[in-house]
Amino acid sequence: MNKIIFCISFIILATFFTAIHTQASSVRLIIDDRTIGGLPTPPMIYNNNVLVPARAVFEQMGGQVGWHAGHRQVTVYHGDHVLVMTIGSFQANLNGQIVTMRTAPMIYNDSTMIPLRFTSEAFGFLVDWDESIPAAIVNSPTNNNNADADSLPPIDQIPIITLPPVIDDDDYDELDNNEADDVSDENNIFDTTWHDGRGHLVDNPSESPTDEIPLPGATVTDPGTGNANLARDISTTHIATIPFPETSIISLLTPQQTQTAAYVIAASSAISEVVYFLLPDNRLVIDIHNASSKIATRFAATPGIPVNEVRTSQFSYEPRVTRVVFDIEGPAEFSVSLSADRTILTVAFSENRITAVYGTSEANSDTLFIRADMLPNVTISTEGFPHFLTINIDNARMQAAGGAFEHGVFARHFITGERADGSVYVQLFVGDVWPSFSLVHGSNTVAVMLHQGIQDVRYDTVNRELIISRANGFTMNIQEIVHIEEYLRYRYTLILPPQASVLGQGTISIFDGFINSVDVTRSLDGNVHMVFNTATILGFTVYETPTDYIIRAHTPRDLNQFIIVIDPGHGGSDPGAIHHGVVEKDLVLAVSHKVVSLLDANPLIRAYMTRHDDSSVSLPARAEFANALGADLFVAIHANAATRNTIHGIETWYTIGEREAERQLPFGSRHLASIMQEHMIRATGAHNRGLMNTQPNFVVLRDTYMPSVLLELGFLTNPHEAALLATSAYQWLLAQSIYAGIVEAFASHTPVRTR
């Protein structure tokens, strides 16, 4: 009887897998216009769904994939999303919610096969099916502008069916990088590579991996040794789930605003449910359920708080989920709590304790050491010149007393104190000789070193001026000074004539939030190079008085009437669209350089570029670059692509982001888009595809403060348009039309500088 059952089962399985194999061989997979080949198991169709090998496909899409043999679970995480699927189960866990799939994952040919459409769309990708090839076509969130705009579905139509969340602190998914081996290995011996807990891959480990991706409610820890690099949840209360009507997240206050080490998230009414989890790369993800977001944006780091960036978004529309993500730096302690009326969600970080301050002296230098629980965030003010300098430390508590230097070369003594705003300070008193100083950082200690160096030079923190004394008879012609600006490297160089060598050589440490340091060196030709290493983009002017030469630092807004950022799309490892021998990243860089060359000839307009060469720049970094500059306009330049080669023409994308809406500008992104589109169509005679409102899903348009547009110069998938775009003459025609649009925008509408 058993033999009969075995034979019947074998025939059924053989028929099943034969049917799968016959469908798999003819299915193509195209991701961002690139056909994916060389897969360990080709894509296959089962139950009218395309299944693909998890690791081989989704790691090419920028994700990470792990396998837990004991639980027969595959985990895929991409960006802020975590998806855990179990072999043979139609239910999965997506960011803390149980979701139902039409097809369950399976093991086939030693590969874990998972549903392509469901997994891709859960991560924000767009998936389409072309029966004529046949092929599954996937466009990434950063490549959606290359799809035919007329066919893009609304973001709130992603087909995810949600059920009540399941929270289990004991469930986790261990990561390794050998999916096929793990499926067939009963002992789950990891013999290739896995993650080190910070998102990096390490080879030839000495022991089993301990990295974990928790299901919601669980904090990542290292069960073997304890991962010292991960944050730690010290919350003392559990946030219960209570049904309330839908609420709105209306504000997020940073530690600079709360004057504490906490971020405060405010809702318009009671919050129903809060789910949070910590990813292995130290990202704390907080999902606020039944809540719409009014603050979809990014918040930069706050000095002294172990958070590199905070991002908020409307993560899901059905159901409504607002997501807040904290990029935590190092082993910080955090807690999450909800106020009694459930309208205030507080994410607090332990304040840094200054545990020791002491000084040592050597033959030609003094060193002041400041030790804390975590590396303190230090800035130095020289406003007390010539008697003392003040070392400021944000978001800290002072638990160390003042002291003296017994045999100080420059330093005499120091005092410590606290301020009402949550910062602390150390005032270091020096003698009559004003030293050079520099900062050296350790793991949890900052050393302020005082030493002899450059003579007759001091820095005025209040006026942001480097003052060179003429008391020793030093003179130079300031018209001979050469200015070299490298703003993408945050560096500005002044080349002084040879007589400036009397100033000496060395480093002037400043750290006032604008200038980090100034390096003074002498070149082989005798000239003196004064290199300003800046914390932000600055320009410099030089003037003289009867007693001093003064080098003054200026923000771009101080120096320029109009500021624009030109953003050549893609770059580096991201080529963009490639069709008919034309590569998008190269084309848009060439056009951008032509536009900037025209803008540079206009004395009223200062143009900056997000990249000058074939380098990779993240989308958030492009937006933050423009915001930090205080730019008046932002223009991103791209080329388009579509699934049909007959589509052609020029279009301009815009969005009315939260930041622009809050500022209520009289001249906004749609006005700019209309002007740019009109000039490009008029100059080129191309097909007018009109203006495209992206909704708030293009990072460079959503996250910029100023009116911003994204120009699509034409379709590389159209052979005629691609050939035209490849010519220098047509590129110049486009560049001139873009320049004309920018000039009209500035001439007609004076920028509103409210920041």
C-alpha positions in Angstrom: 0.0 0.0 0.0 2.8 2.4 0.9 4.5 1.7 -2.5 1.2 2.6 -4.3 0.9 5.8 -2.3 4.5 6.7 -3.0 4.1 6.0 -6.8 1.0 8.1 -7.0 2.7 10.9 -5.0 5.8 10.7 -7.3 3.7 10.9 -10.4 1.8 14.0 -9.1 5.0 15.8 -8.1 6.7 14.9 -11.4 3.7 16.2 -13.3 3.6 19.4 -11.2 7.3 20.2 -11.6 7.3 19.3 -15.3 4.4 21.7 -15.8 6.4 24.4 -13.9 9.5 23.8 -15.9 7.8 24.1 -19.3 6.5 27.5 -18.2 9.7 28.7 -16.7 11.9 28.4 -19.7 10.0 31.0 -21.8 9.5 33.7 -19.2 11.9 36.7 -19.3 12.5 39.1 -16.3 13.3 42.7 -17.1 14.3 45.1 -14.2 14.7 48.8 -15.0 15.1 48.1 -18.7 17.7 45.4 -18.1 17.0 41.7 -18.9 18.1 39.5 -16.0 19.9 36.4 -17.0 22.1 33.7 -15.4 19.6 33.0 -12.6 20.1 29.7 -10.7 16.5 28.9 -11.5 14.6 30.8 -14.3 11.4 32.6 -13.5 8.3 30.3 -13.6 4.6 30.7 -13.8 2.5 29.0 -11.2 -1.2 29.7 -10.4 -1.0 32.7 -12.8 1.8 34.2 -10.8 5.5 34.6 -11.7 7.8 33.1 -9.1 11.5 34.0 -9.0 14.6 32.9 -6.9 14.5 35.2 -3.9 18.2 36.0 -3.4 19.3 36.1 -7.0 16.6 38.5 -8.0 16.0 40.8 -5.0 19.6 41.4 -4.1 19.9 42.8 -7.7 17.0 45.1 -6.8 18.9 46.5 -3.8 17.5 44.2 -1.1 18.9 41.7 1.3 17.7 38.1 1.7 18.1 35.7 4.5 17.0 32.1 5.1 16.1 30.3 8.4 16.1 26.6 7.8 14.5 25.7 11.1 11.5 27.9 10.5 11.6 27.4 6.7 11.4 31.2 6.4 12.8 33.5 3.8 13.3 37.2 4.9 13.6 40.0 2.3 14.2 43.5 3.5 14.5 46.5 1.2 14.9 50.1 2.5 12.7 50.4 5.5 10.6 47.3 4.6 10.8 43.8 6.1 8.9 40.9 4.6 9.0 37.4 6.2 7.5 34.5 4.2 7.2 30.8 5.1 7.5 28.0 2.6 4.0 26.7 1.7 2.2 29.4 3.6 -0.1 32.0 2.0 0.4 34.4 4.9 3.5 36.6 5.4 4.6 39.3 7.8 5.1 42.7 6.2 6.4 45.4 8.5 4.4 44.0 11.4 1.2 43.2 9.5 0.0 39.8 8.5 -0.6 39.9 4.7 -2.2 37.3 2.4 -0.6 36.2 -0.9 -2.2 34.5 -3.8 0.7 32.1 -4.2 2.8 30.6 -1.5 6.7 30.5 -1.7 8.1 27.1 -2.6 11.4 25.2 -2.9 12.2 24.3 -6.5 15.6 23.2 -8.0 17.3 24.0 -4.6 16.1 27.6 -4.9 13.6 29.5 -2.7 11.0 30.8 -5.2 8.8 33.7 -4.1 6.0 35.7 -5.9 7.5 38.5 -7.9 4.6 40.9 -8.1 3.6 40.7 -4.5 7.1 41.1 -3.1 8.1 43.9 -5.5 5.0 45.9 -5.0 5.3 45.6 -1.2 8.6 47.4 -1.6 7.2 50.1 -3.8 8.3 48.7 -7.2 6.0 48.8 -10.2 5.3 45.4 -12.0 3.8 44.9 -15.4 3.4 41.9 -17.7 4.1 41.9 -21.5 2.3 38.9 -23.0 4.0 39.5 -26.4 7.5 38.6 -25.1 6.4 37.2 -22.6 8.1 39.0 -19.8 7.6 40.3 -16.3 8.7 44.0 -16.2 9.8 45.6 -12.9 10.6 49.3 -12.5 12.2 50.5 -9.3 11.0 53.5 -7.3 14.0 55.5 -8.5 13.3 54.5 -12.1 9.6 55.0 -12.3 10.1 58.2 -14.3 11.4 55.9 -17.1 8.2 54.1 -17.5 5.3 55.4 -19.7 3.9 58.0 -17.4 0.4 57.4 -18.7 0.4 53.9 -17.3 1.7 54.5 -13.7 -0.9 53.3 -11.1 -1.6 55.4 -8.0 0.4 54.4 -5.0 -2.7 53.7 -2.9 -3.7 50.8 -5.2 -1.0 48.4 -4.2 -2.9 45.1 -3.7 -2.0 44.2 -0.1 -4.6 42.5 2.1 -4.0 43.1 5.8 -5.1 41.1 8.8 -4.5 41.9 12.5 -0.9 42.1 13.4 1.0 39.3 15.1 3.7 40.3 17.6 6.0 37.6 18.8 9.2 38.6 20.5 10.7 35.1 20.1 10.4 34.9 16.3 13.3 36.0 14.3 15.1 35.3 11.0 18.8 34.8 10.9 20.7 36.2 7.9 23.2 34.4 5.8 24.1 34.6 2.1 23.8 31.0 0.8 20.1 30.4 0.2 20.5 27.2 -1.8 22.9 25.6 0.6 20.6 26.2 3.6 17.6 24.6 2.0 19.4 21.3 1.7 21.5 21.4 4.9 19.8 19.8 7.8 22.3 21.2 10.3 22.0 24.7 8.9 25.8 25.1 8.8 26.7 28.5 7.4 29.8 28.2 5.3 29.8 31.3 3.0 29.0 34.8 4.0 26.6 36.7 6.3 25.9 40.1 7.7 27.8 41.6 10.6 24.8 43.4 12.1 25.4 46.7 10.4 24.4 45.7 6.9 27.9 44.7 5.8 29.0 41.3 4.4 31.8 39.4 6.1 33.6 36.4 4.8 34.8 33.2 6.5 33.2 33.8 9.9 34.5 31.9 12.9 31.2 31.1 14.4 27.5 30.8 13.5 25.8 34.1 12.7 23.8 35.9 15.3 22.3 38.7 13.3 18.6 38.9 13.6 15.7 40.6 11.9 12.9 40.7 14.5 9.2 40.6 13.9 7.6 43.8 15.1 7.9 44.4 18.8 11.3 42.7 19.1 14.6 44.6 19.4 17.6 43.2 17.7 20.2 41.8 20.0 23.1 39.4 19.7 22.2 36.2 21.6 25.8 35.0 21.6 28.0 37.9 22.6 25.7 41.0 22.6 26.3 43.3 19.6 27.9 46.4 21.0 27.1 48.4 17.9 23.3 48.1 18.1 20.9 50.5 19.9 19.1 49.2 23.0 15.4 49.6 23.9 15.0 50.7 27.5 11.3 51.5 27.3 9.6 50.9 30.6 6.0 50.8 29.4 4.1 48.7 26.8 1.9 50.7 24.3 -1.5 48.9 24.2 -3.6 48.9 21.1 -7.0 50.7 21.6 -9.4 51.4 18.8 -9.8 55.1 18.0 -11.0 57.1 14.9 -8.3 57.9 12.3 -5.9 60.6 13.4 -3.3 62.8 11.7 0.4 63.2 12.6 0.7 67.0 12.6 4.2 67.7 13.8 7.6 66.3 14.8 9.7 68.3 17.2 13.5 67.6 17.2 15.7 67.8 20.2 16.8 71.3 19.2 13.2 72.3 19.6 12.3 70.3 22.7 15.7 71.2 24.3 15.9 67.6 25.5 17.3 64.4 24.0 13.9 63.4 22.7 11.9 63.6 19.5 8.2 64.4 20.0 5.6 63.3 17.5 2.2 65.0 17.9 -1.1 63.7 16.6 -4.4 65.6 16.2 -6.3 63.0 18.3 -5.7 59.8 20.1 -3.3 57.2 18.5 -4.8 53.7 18.1 -1.7 51.6 17.7 2.1 51.9 17.6 4.4 49.1 16.4 8.2 49.5 16.3 11.2 47.3 15.5 15.0 47.7 15.2 16.7 46.5 12.0 20.2 45.1 12.0 21.7 48.2 10.5 20.4 50.2 13.5 17.4 51.7 11.9 14.5 52.1 14.4 11.2 51.8 12.4 8.0 53.1 14.1 4.7 52.5 12.5 1.7 54.6 13.7 -1.4 52.8 12.6 -4.7 54.4 11.6 -2.9 57.7 11.1 -2.3 59.9 8.1 0.9 62.0 7.9 1.1 65.8 7.4 4.9 65.8 7.7 6.3 63.5 5.0 9.9 64.8 5.1 13.4 64.3 6.5 15.1 65.8 9.5 18.9 66.2 9.6 21.0 65.1 12.6 20.8 67.1 15.8 24.2 67.7 17.5 24.8 65.5 20.5 22.0 63.1 19.7 23.0 59.6 18.3 20.6 59.9 15.3 22.0 60.6 11.8 18.6 61.3 10.2 14.9 61.0 10.8 12.5 60.3 8.0 8.7 60.4 8.0 6.3 59.2 5.3 2.8 58.0 4.6 3.9 54.4 4.5 0.5 52.9 3.6 -2.8 54.3 2.5 -5.0 51.3 3.0 -4.7 50.8 5.9 -3.4 54.2 6.9 0.0 53.9 8.4 2.5 56.7 9.1 6.1 55.5 9.3 8.9 57.3 11.2 12.5 55.9 10.7 15.4 56.8 12.9 19.0 56.1 11.6 20.7 55.5 15.0 24.4 55.9 15.4 26.0 53.3 17.6 24.8 51.6 20.8 22.5 54.3 22.0 19.7 53.7 24.5 16.2 54.7 23.5 12.7 54.5 24.8 9.3 54.8 23.1 6.3 56.1 25.1 2.8 57.5 24.5 1.3 60.2 26.6 -1.8 59.6 28.8 -4.1 61.1 26.2 -2.3 59.1 23.4 -1.7 62.3 21.3 2.1 62.6 22.0 4.5 59.9 21.0 8.0 60.4 22.5 11.2 58.8 21.2 13.8 59.6 23.8 17.5 59.0 23.8 19.7 59.0 26.8 21.7 62.2 27.3 25.4 61.9 27.0 27.2 62.1 30.4 30.5 63.9 30.5 32.3 61.6 33.0 35.8 63.1 33.0 37.7 66.3 32.0 41.4 66.5 32.6 44.6 68.0 31.1 48.1 66.9 30.4 51.2 68.8 29.2 54.3 67.9 27.1 57.3 69.9 26.0 55.5 72.0 23.4 51.8 71.3 23.8 48.9 70.9 26.2 46.0 68.5 25.7 42.5 68.7 27.3 40.6 65.3 27.4 36.8 65.2 27.5 35.4 61.7 28.1 31.8 60.7 27.9 29.4 57.7 27.6 29.3 58.3 23.9 31.6 60.4 21.6 30.6 64.0 22.6 29.7 66.5 19.9 32.1 69.4 20.3 32.3 72.9 18.9 34.8 75.5 19.9 34.3 79.2 20.2 37.1 81.7 20.4 35.0 84.6 21.5 37.0 84.7 24.7 40.2 85.6 22.8 42.8 86.3 24.1 42.0 84.9 27.5 40.1 81.7 27.0 38.3 79.5 24.5 35.0 77.8 25.1 34.3 74.1 24.3 30.6 73.6 23.8 28.9 70.1 24.0 25.3 69.8 23.0 22.7 67.5 24.7 24.9 66.3 27.6 25.1 66.4 31.3 28.3 67.5 33.0 29.5 65.2 35.8 33.1 66.3 35.8 34.7 69.2 37.8 37.2 71.8 36.6 40.9 71.6 37.1 44.3 73.0 36.4 47.4 72.3 34.2 50.3 71.9 36.6 53.0 72.7 34.0 50.9 74.0 31.1 52.7 75.5 28.1 49.7 77.5 27.0 46.8 76.3 29.3 46.4 77.5 32.9 43.2 76.0 34.1 39.6 75.1 33.0 36.1 75.2 34.4 33.0 73.2 33.6 29.3 74.1 33.6 25.8 73.4 32.3 23.3 75.6 30.5 19.6 75.7 30.6 19.3 74.6 27.0 20.7 71.2 27.7 24.3 71.9 26.6 27.4 71.9 28.7 30.7 73.7 28.3 34.4 73.7 29.3 36.2 77.0 29.4 39.9 76.6 28.9 42.0 79.6 30.1 45.3 80.3 28.3 48.2 82.6 28.9 49.4 85.5 26.9 50.5 83.4 23.9 47.5 82.3 21.9 48.1 78.8 20.6 46.8 76.9 17.6 44.5 74.1 18.5 43.1 70.9 16.9 40.6 68.2 17.8 41.3 64.4 18.0 38.4 62.0 18.3 38.5 58.6 20.0 35.7 56.2 20.6 34.2 58.1 23.5 36.8 60.9 24.0 37.6 64.1 22.4 41.1 65.6 22.9 41.6 69.4 22.4 45.3 69.9 21.6 47.0 73.3 22.0 50.2 73.8 20.1 52.5 76.3 18.6 51.9 76.8 14.9 50.7 79.6 12.7 51.7 83.1 13.8 49.7 86.4 13.7 46.5 84.7 12.6 43.2 84.5 14.6 39.6 83.7 13.9 36.6 85.9 14.8 33.7 83.5 15.5 31.0 86.2 15.6 31.8 87.7 12.2 33.2 84.5 10.6 36.5 86.3 9.7 40.0 85.0 9.6 42.2 87.9 10.6 45.9 88.1 9.5 47.8 90.7 11.4 50.1 93.2 9.6 51.9 94.1 12.8 55.1 92.4 11.8 55.3 94.3 8.6 53.7 91.6 6.4 52.1 93.0 3.2 50.6 91.5 0.1 48.5 92.5 -2.9 45.0 91.0 -2.3 44.3 91.2 -6.0 46.9 88.5 -6.6 45.1 86.0 -4.4 43.8 83.1 -6.4 40.4 81.6 -5.4 39.7 77.9 -6.0 36.2 76.7 -5.0 35.5 72.9 -4.6 32.0 73.1 -3.1 31.1 69.4 -3.6 34.2 68.6 -1.5 33.3 71.3 1.0 36.7 72.9 0.4 37.8 76.4 -0.6 41.4 77.3 -1.3 43.1 80.7 -1.4 46.6 80.8 -2.9 48.5 83.7 -1.3 51.8 85.2 -2.7 55.2 83.9 -1.4 55.6 86.7 1.2 52.7 85.0 3.2 55.2 82.3 4.2 56.1 84.3 7.3 52.7 83.2 8.7 54.1 79.7 9.2 52.4 76.4 8.5 49.9 74.2 10.4 46.2 73.8 11.0 43.8 76.3 12.6 40.9 74.3 14.1 37.7 76.3 14.3 34.6 74.1 14.4 32.0 76.8 14.7 29.4 75.1 12.5 30.7 76.9 9.4 34.4 76.2 9.1 36.0 73.1 10.6 39.6 74.0 10.0 42.1 75.9 7.9 45.2 74.2 6.6 48.2 76.5 5.8 50.9 75.0 3.7 53.7 76.2 1.4 53.9 74.8 -2.1 57.0 74.1 -4.2 56.6 77.4 -6.1 56.8 79.4 -2.9 53.1 80.3 -2.7 51.1 79.7 0.4 47.9 77.6 0.2 45.3 78.4 2.7 42.6 75.6 2.5 39.3 76.1 4.3 37.6 72.8 5.2 34.0 73.8 5.7 31.0 72.3 7.3 28.7 73.8 4.8 29.1 75.5 1.4 30.7 78.9 1.7 32.3 81.6 -0.4 35.1 83.9 0.7 36.1 87.5 0.1 39.3 89.3 1.1 39.7 92.9 2.1 42.3 94.9 4.1 42.4 97.5 6.9 45.4 99.5 8.0 46.2 96.8 10.6 44.9 93.5 9.2 44.1 91.4 6.2 40.6 90.0 6.7 39.2 86.8 5.0 35.4 86.7 5.5 33.3 83.6 5.0 29.8 84.1 3.4 26.9 81.8 2.8 25.8 81.5 -0.9 22.8 83.7 -0.1 25.1 86.5 1.2 26.9 86.6 -2.1 24.3 85.8 -4.8 21.1 87.4 -5.9 19.8 84.1 -7.4 20.8 80.6 -6.7 19.9 77.5 -8.7 20.8 73.8 -8.4 21.1 71.8 -11.5 20.8 68.0 -10.8 22.1 65.7 -13.5 20.1 62.5 -12.9 21.6 59.1 -12.1 25.4 58.7 -12.2 28.1 56.2 -11.0 26.7 52.7 -10.6 23.2 53.9 -11.6 23.3 54.5 -15.4 19.6 55.3 -15.8 18.0 54.2 -19.1 20.3 52.7 -21.8 18.9 52.4 -25.4 20.2 52.7 -28.9 23.7 53.3 -27.6 22.8 56.3 -25.5 23.3 56.2 -21.7 21.1 58.5 -19.7 23.6 59.4 -17.0 26.1 60.6 -19.6 23.6 62.4 -21.7 22.1 64.4 -18.9 25.5 65.3 -17.5 26.5 66.7 -20.9 23.4 68.8 -21.1 23.8 69.9 -17.5 27.3 71.2 -18.1 26.1 73.1 -21.1 23.3 74.7 -19.0 25.7 75.7 -16.2 28.2 77.2 -18.7 25.4 79.5 -19.8 24.3 80.3 -16.3 27.9 81.1 -15.2 28.0 83.9 -17.8 25.1 85.6 -16.1 26.4 87.7 -13.1 23.0 87.6 -11.4 22.7 83.8 -11.2 24.9 81.4 -9.3 24.5 77.8 -10.5 25.6 74.7 -8.5 25.6 71.1 -9.7 24.9 68.0 -7.6 27.6 66.1 -9.5 30.2 67.2 -12.0 31.3 63.8 -13.2 30.2 60.1 -13.3 29.8 59.8 -9.5 27.0 58.3 -7.4 24.9 60.7 -5.4 21.9 59.5 -3.4 18.5 61.1 -4.0 18.2 62.3 -0.4 21.6 63.9 -0.6 20.6 65.8 -3.8 17.6 67.3 -2.0 19.6 68.1 1.1 22.4 69.7 -0.9 19.9 72.2 -2.4 18.2 72.8 0.9 21.6 73.5 2.7 22.5 75.9 0.0 19.3 77.8 0.4 18.7 77.5 -3.4 15.9 79.5 -5.0 15.2 76.9 -7.7 16.0 73.2 -8.4 16.1 71.6 -11.8 16.7 67.9 -12.3 17.6 66.8 -15.8 16.7 63.3 -17.0 15.9 61.3 -20.2 12.9 59.1 -20.5 12.2 55.5 -21.5 9.0 53.5 -22.2 7.9 49.9 -23.0 6.9 51.0 -26.6 9.4 52.6 -29.0 6.8 54.8 -30.6 6.4 57.0 -27.5 8.3 60.3 -27.8 8.3 63.9 -26.6 9.3 66.2 -23.7 7.6 66.3 -20.4 8.2 68.1 -17.1 7.4 66.7 -13.7 6.6 68.6 -10.5 5.0 68.0 -7.1 3.6 70.3 -4.5 5.4 68.9 -1.5 4.5 69.5 2.1 7.4 71.9 2.6 6.4 74.0 -0.4 2.8 74.0 0.6 3.7 75.1 4.1 5.6 78.1 2.8 2.7 79.2 0.6 5.0 80.5 -2.1 3.5 82.9 -4.6 5.7 81.2 -7.3 5.7 77.4 -7.0 6.8 74.2 -8.7 3.9 74.1 -11.1 4.7 77.7 -12.3 8.3 76.7 -12.9 7.3 73.5 -14.7 5.0 75.5 -17.0 7.8 77.9 -17.9 10.4 75.2 -18.5 8.1 73.0 -20.6 7.1 76.0 -22.8 10.7 77.0 -23.5 11.8 73.5 -24.3 8.9 72.8 -26.7 9.2 76.2 -28.4 13.0 75.7 -29.0 13.0 72.1 -30.1 9.6 71.5 -31.7 9.4 68.2 -29.9 6.0 66.5 -29.1 4.5 68.2 -26.0 3.7 65.6 -23.4 2.8 68.3 -21.0 3.2 68.7 -17.2 3.2 65.6 -14.9 2.2 65.8 -11.2 4.2 63.1 -9.6 2.3 63.0 -6.3 4.8 63.2 -3.4 6.9 60.2 -4.5 9.9 61.8 -6.3 12.4 62.3 -3.5 14.2 65.3 -5.2 10.9 67.1 -5.8 9.2 66.1 -2.5 12.1 66.9 -0.1 13.3 70.2 -1.6 12.2 73.5 0.0 12.2 75.5 -3.1 10.2 75.3 -6.4 11.6 72.2 -8.1 11.0 70.4 -11.4 12.3 67.3 -13.2 12.8 67.6 -16.9 12.5 64.6 -19.2 14.3 65.6 -22.4 13.0 62.8 -24.6 12.6 59.0 -24.9 15.8 57.0 -25.4 13.6 54.0 -26.3 12.5 56.0 -29.5 15.3 55.5 -32.0 14.8 58.8 -33.7 14.7 60.8 -30.5 17.7 58.9 -29.1 19.7 59.7 -32.1 18.7 63.4 -31.8 19.6 63.5 -28.1 23.0 62.1 -28.8 24.0 65.1 -31.0 25.9 68.1 -29.5 23.8 70.5 -31.5 20.5 69.2 -30.1 22.0 69.2 -26.6 22.9 72.9 -26.9 19.4 73.6 -28.2 18.0 72.0 -25.1 20.5 73.7 -22.8 19.7 77.2 -24.3 16.0 76.6 -23.8 16.5 75.5 -20.2 18.7 78.5 -19.5 16.0 80.8 -21.1 13.3 79.2 -18.8 15.5 79.8 -15.7 16.1 83.4 -16.6 12.4 84.0 -17.2 11.5 82.4 -13.9 14.0 84.6 -12.0 13.0 87.7 -14.0 9.3 87.3 -13.4 9.3 86.1 -9.8 11.6 87.3 -7.1 12.6 84.4 -4.9 11.0 84.3 -1.5 13.7 83.6 1.0 11.9 82.7 4.2 14.5 80.2 5.6 
